[in-house]
Amino acid sequence: MVKMYTAFTQEIDDPEAAVKEILEQLKPDENMLKNTVGIVHFFYEFVDTEVCRAVIDALPFELVGEVSMYIGAGGRDAETAMSVVMLTSDDARFTVRTVTDLSTKSKELISDEVTKLCTELCAEEKPKMIMPILSLLPHFTGDDLVDIANALPDPLPFFGTLSVNLGIENTNYVIAGGGIATDTCTFIAFYGNIEPTFHITTSFAFDDSFSDAAEITDVDGSILKEVDGITAVKFIEGKGIKVAADKGLADSSIWTIPAILTYPDGTQIVRAFIKIVEGTEFMYATGSMKVGAKVVFSLLDGDKTLASAAKLVEDLKNSKGNDIIAYSCAARAWSLGTNFFAEAQKVAKCAEGYLEANGVPLNYNVAYSGGELCPVKDKDGNMVNAFHNYTLIACAFN
């Protein structure tokens, strides 16, 4: 059994005060069991002010984590904040492994290293799940992680996130191995007495689209080059969608307009576009794409975003799932306009209903993501790993 404790601080300018507040909430001296790991989420400036470094050095257990645009935990939420999740157990175990310097390596080399790492993690015992945390990169994506996970001889669930901080270059931080970097992928393998359950919801329906289907005619991994024979930027602008080439897509409307891709076999995935490739009319997406896919655009709806978050908490209430780590796509926050923190507040409000129904508080941490990894069931009821955008995913440990 795993016990989960959360800490939350807004002490961004005072490393000593931040460490003190986190330790007072986690109480590791009292609460740590035989095996412990920590997962941290933080506003990017916590790196600049050395708070991240102080927390890494102060906590008596291994810490991994990522930057987030907004954070909610234990009924509190804020943009300029840090949260720490402490997972601890006597009969579950945690192993952390990391692949670094991804910006200097080819996609093929990274895939080989990650495959080898996963194989080693499964060598003596199959983990109950693996939690990856990946820096957002143009040449190695969540799709690549999913392909590796599903190709393992005995596939296992991958639940995790891509680090993202829109609008600020070189701040897609991942913490792992005592370091802080923007080109890292770290993995937590969970073993022993733990039975995670997975939950997922989205902000729109796949059949809610406003454009005719077009065909992807040129693509390179996560870089969309041409649709119907014209460049990605011209194609999107032809749909009446604003693209701010000089500021990046966080300042344009495209981030909140999901692109629904349908492959010849009927498989549907959703992608967000996040940045124009410098000097081109190509666009970076949050995941890989393939030539021949049909693409239409849908619309994010703030009300649907909040309703889907409420439904997920309701599902957790009914199943009595607790000790929750959740990731929400950054685009869901954008769909809420200036009230971008409303989803975290909705989760906190719905958590009150959880307490009323089950007699215990909902213990949760929610952070924002550049892409969500969460298993789903196929038509035969088998669990299959998948990479998502525009979703809210959750893993319940109890």
C-alpha positions in Angstrom: 0.0 0.0 0.0 1.2 3.5 -0.9 0.6 6.6 1.3 0.6 10.0 -0.4 1.3 13.3 1.2 1.3 16.7 -0.4 2.9 20.0 0.3 2.3 23.4 -1.3 4.2 26.7 -1.1 4.3 30.1 -2.7 7.6 31.1 -1.1 9.3 31.8 -4.5 11.9 34.3 -3.2 13.1 32.6 0.0 14.5 29.1 -0.4 14.9 28.6 3.3 11.2 29.6 4.0 10.0 27.3 1.1 12.0 24.3 2.4 10.6 25.0 5.9 7.0 25.1 4.7 7.3 21.9 2.6 9.0 20.0 5.4 6.3 21.1 7.9 3.6 19.8 5.6 5.2 16.5 4.6 6.7 15.7 8.0 9.1 13.1 6.5 10.6 12.3 9.9 7.2 11.1 11.0 5.6 9.9 7.7 8.3 8.3 5.7 8.1 4.5 5.4 10.7 2.1 4.1 10.6 3.3 0.4 9.9 6.8 -0.7 10.0 9.0 -3.8 8.9 12.6 -4.4 7.3 14.3 -7.4 7.6 18.1 -7.6 5.7 20.6 -9.8 6.7 24.3 -9.9 6.5 27.7 -11.6 9.6 28.2 -13.7 11.0 31.0 -11.6 11.5 28.7 -8.7 14.6 27.6 -10.7 15.9 31.1 -11.0 15.5 31.9 -7.3 17.3 28.7 -6.3 14.2 27.3 -4.5 14.2 24.2 -6.6 17.8 23.5 -5.8 17.2 24.1 -2.0 14.2 21.7 -2.0 16.2 19.0 -3.9 19.0 19.3 -1.4 16.8 19.4 1.6 14.4 16.5 1.1 15.6 13.1 2.4 14.3 11.2 -0.7 14.8 11.2 -4.4 12.9 13.9 -6.2 11.7 14.1 -9.8 9.3 16.5 -11.4 8.5 19.2 -13.9 7.6 22.9 -14.5 3.9 23.7 -14.6 2.0 26.8 -15.5 -0.5 26.3 -12.6 -0.7 24.0 -9.7 -3.4 22.7 -7.3 -3.0 20.5 -4.3 -4.8 19.9 -1.0 -7.4 22.6 -1.6 -4.9 25.3 -2.5 -4.0 26.5 -6.0 -1.9 29.2 -7.6 0.2 30.1 -10.6 3.3 31.1 -8.8 3.6 28.0 -6.6 5.4 24.7 -6.0 3.9 21.4 -4.8 5.6 18.3 -3.7 4.0 14.8 -3.6 5.6 12.3 -1.3 4.8 8.7 -2.1 5.9 6.3 0.7 5.4 2.6 1.5 6.7 -0.4 3.3 5.5 -2.9 0.7 5.7 -1.0 -2.6 9.0 0.1 -4.1 10.1 2.9 -6.5 13.0 2.9 -8.9 14.0 6.1 -10.7 16.0 6.0 -14.0 16.9 8.9 -16.3 18.0 9.6 -19.8 19.8 13.0 -20.2 21.1 15.3 -22.8 18.3 14.5 -25.3 18.9 17.6 -27.3 22.3 16.2 -28.4 21.0 12.8 -29.4 19.1 11.5 -32.4 15.6 10.1 -32.1 16.9 6.7 -32.9 19.6 6.9 -30.1 17.1 8.1 -27.6 14.7 5.3 -28.5 17.4 2.8 -28.1 18.4 4.2 -24.7 14.8 4.3 -23.4 14.0 0.8 -24.7 17.1 -0.5 -22.9 16.1 1.3 -19.7 12.6 -0.1 -19.8 13.9 -3.6 -20.4 16.2 -3.2 -17.4 13.3 -2.0 -15.2 11.4 -5.1 -16.2 14.3 -7.6 -15.9 13.7 -9.0 -12.4 10.0 -8.0 -11.9 7.4 -6.3 -14.0 6.5 -2.9 -12.6 2.8 -2.2 -11.9 3.3 1.0 -13.8 6.0 3.4 -15.1 5.6 7.1 -14.8 7.6 9.1 -17.4 8.3 12.8 -17.2 9.7 14.2 -20.5 10.9 17.6 -21.5 9.0 18.9 -24.5 11.2 18.3 -27.5 10.7 18.6 -31.3 12.4 15.3 -32.2 11.3 12.9 -29.5 7.7 13.0 -28.3 5.1 11.3 -26.1 4.2 9.2 -29.2 7.7 7.8 -29.2 7.4 6.8 -25.6 4.1 5.1 -26.3 5.5 3.2 -29.2 8.3 1.9 -27.0 5.9 1.0 -24.1 3.5 -0.9 -26.4 6.4 -2.7 -28.1 7.7 -4.2 -24.9 7.5 -8.0 -24.7 5.1 -7.7 -21.8 3.6 -4.2 -22.1 2.8 -2.3 -18.9 0.9 1.0 -18.1 2.7 4.3 -18.8 1.2 7.3 -16.9 2.9 10.6 -17.1 3.4 14.0 -18.7 5.5 16.3 -20.9 6.9 19.4 -19.3 5.7 22.6 -20.8 5.9 26.3 -20.0 4.3 28.3 -22.9 5.8 31.5 -24.1 9.1 31.3 -22.2 12.0 29.7 -24.1 14.2 27.1 -22.5 12.1 26.7 -19.4 10.6 23.3 -20.0 12.4 22.0 -16.9 12.5 18.5 -15.7 14.1 17.6 -12.3 15.8 14.2 -12.1 19.0 12.8 -10.6 19.6 15.8 -8.5 19.8 18.0 -11.6 17.5 20.5 -13.5 17.4 20.4 -17.3 15.3 21.1 -20.3 16.2 18.0 -22.3 15.7 15.1 -19.9 13.3 12.1 -19.6 13.0 10.5 -16.2 11.0 7.4 -15.3 9.6 6.1 -12.0 8.9 2.4 -11.9 6.4 1.2 -9.3 6.7 -2.3 -7.8 5.0 -4.4 -5.2 1.8 -3.8 -3.3 0.2 -1.1 -5.5 -2.7 -1.2 -7.8 -3.0 2.1 -9.7 -6.2 2.9 -11.6 -6.4 5.4 -14.5 -9.0 8.0 -15.4 -9.3 10.2 -18.4 -11.6 12.9 -19.7 -11.5 15.5 -22.5 -12.9 18.9 -23.2 -14.7 18.1 -26.5 -16.3 15.4 -28.5 -14.5 14.0 -31.5 -17.5 14.8 -33.8 -17.5 18.4 -32.8 -15.6 19.9 -35.8 -16.1 23.1 -37.8 -13.9 22.4 -40.9 -14.0 20.0 -43.8 -11.5 17.1 -43.7 -8.1 17.8 -45.3 -5.1 15.4 -45.8 -1.6 15.7 -44.4 0.7 15.5 -47.3 4.1 16.2 -45.7 5.2 15.7 -42.2 8.4 15.0 -40.2 7.6 13.4 -36.9 6.0 16.2 -34.9 6.6 18.9 -37.5 3.6 19.5 -39.8 4.9 20.7 -43.2 2.0 20.5 -45.6 -1.7 19.9 -45.7 -3.4 19.4 -49.1 -0.2 20.4 -50.7 0.1 23.8 -49.0 2.3 24.8 -46.1 0.9 24.3 -42.6 0.8 28.0 -41.7 -1.0 28.9 -44.9 -3.5 26.0 -44.5 -4.3 27.0 -40.9 -4.6 30.7 -41.8 -6.9 29.7 -44.6 -9.3 28.3 -42.0 -9.5 31.7 -40.4 -7.3 30.8 -37.5 -4.9 33.4 -36.2 -1.2 32.4 -36.1 1.2 34.8 -34.4 4.5 34.0 -36.1 6.5 36.6 -34.2 5.3 35.7 -30.7 4.7 31.9 -30.8 1.5 30.1 -30.7 0.8 30.8 -27.0 -0.2 34.2 -28.2 -2.5 33.0 -31.0 -5.8 31.2 -31.1 -4.5 28.0 -32.6 -3.5 26.6 -29.2 -7.1 26.3 -28.2 -8.3 24.7 -31.4 -7.7 20.9 -31.4 -6.7 19.2 -34.6 -8.4 15.9 -34.8 -6.5 13.4 -37.0 -8.1 10.3 -38.4 -5.9 7.5 -39.8 -6.9 5.1 -42.5 -7.5 2.3 -39.9 -10.0 4.6 -38.2 -7.8 5.5 -35.2 -8.3 9.0 -34.0 -5.8 11.2 -32.1 -5.8 14.9 -31.2 -2.9 17.3 -31.6 -2.1 20.8 -30.5 0.2 23.1 -32.4 2.6 25.1 -30.2 5.2 26.8 -32.3 6.2 27.8 -35.9 9.5 26.3 -37.0 11.8 29.3 -37.3 12.4 30.5 -40.8 9.7 28.2 -42.3 5.9 27.9 -42.6 6.0 24.6 -40.8 4.6 24.0 -37.3 5.6 22.0 -34.3 2.8 19.8 -32.8 2.7 18.2 -29.4 3.0 14.7 -30.9 3.9 12.8 -34.1 1.7 12.7 -37.2 1.6 10.6 -40.4 1.1 11.4 -44.0 -2.3 10.4 -45.2 -4.1 11.3 -42.0 -7.3 13.3 -42.4 -7.4 16.5 -40.3 -10.3 18.6 -39.0 -10.4 21.2 -36.3 -12.7 21.3 -33.3 -13.3 23.9 -30.6 -12.4 23.9 -27.0 -15.2 25.0 -24.7 -14.6 26.4 -21.3 -17.8 25.1 -19.8 -17.1 21.6 -21.2 -13.6 21.8 -19.8 -15.0 22.5 -16.3 -17.8 19.9 -16.6 -15.3 17.2 -17.6 -13.1 18.0 -14.6 -16.2 17.7 -12.3 -17.1 14.4 -14.0 -13.7 13.0 -13.4 -13.9 13.8 -9.7 -17.4 12.4 -9.6 -16.0 9.1 -11.1 -13.3 9.1 -8.4 -15.9 9.7 -5.7 -18.0 6.8 -6.9 -15.1 4.4 -7.2 -13.6 5.7 -3.9 -10.3 6.3 -5.8 -8.0 8.5 -3.7 -4.4 9.7 -3.5 -4.5 11.3 -7.0 -1.9 12.6 -9.3 -3.5 14.4 -12.2 -2.3 16.2 -15.3 -4.3 18.6 -17.4 -3.4 19.7 -20.9 -2.2 23.3 -20.9 -4.7 23.9 -23.7 -7.5 23.2 -21.3 -6.3 26.2 -19.3 -6.3 28.4 -22.4 -9.9 27.4 -23.2 -10.9 29.2 -19.9 -9.6 32.5 -21.1 -8.5 34.9 -18.3 -10.0 32.5 -15.8 -7.4 29.9 -16.6 -7.2 28.7 -13.0 -10.8 27.7 -12.9 -10.2 24.0 -13.5 -7.9 23.6 -10.5 -10.5 25.5 -8.4 -13.3 23.2 -9.8 -11.3 20.1 -8.7 -10.9 21.6 -5.2 -14.7 22.4 -5.0 -15.6 18.9 -6.2 -13.3 17.4 -3.6 -15.7 18.7 -1.0 -18.3 16.4 -2.4 -15.8 13.5 -2.2 -15.4 14.2 1.5 -19.1 14.3 2.1 -19.6 11.0 0.2 -16.7 9.0 1.5 -15.8 10.5 4.9 -12.2 11.2 3.9 -10.8 14.1 2.0 -9.7 13.7 -1.6 -5.9 13.8 -1.5 -4.8 15.2 -4.9 -2.2 17.1 -6.9 -3.0 18.6 -10.3 -0.5 20.2 -12.7 -0.4 21.2 -16.3 1.1 19.3 -19.1 2.3 19.6 -22.7 0.9 16.1 -23.5 -0.6 13.4 -21.4 0.4 9.7 -21.3 -2.4 7.5 -19.9 -3.5 4.0 -20.8 -6.9 3.4 -22.4 -8.9 0.3 -23.2 -9.2 -1.0 -26.8 -12.3 -2.5 -28.3 -11.4 -5.9 -26.7 -11.0 -4.4 -23.2 -7.2 -4.6 -23.2 -5.2 -1.8 -21.7 -3.2 0.1 -24.4 -0.8 3.0 -23.8 -1.8 6.2 -25.6 -0.5 9.8 -25.9 -3.2 12.5 -25.5 -3.7 16.2 -25.9 -6.6 18.3 -24.5 -7.2 15.7 -21.7 -7.3 15.6 -17.9 -5.8 12.4 -16.7 -5.5 11.0 -13.2 -3.9 8.1 -11.5 -5.4 6.9 -8.2 -3.1 4.9 -5.9 -5.8 3.9 -3.4 
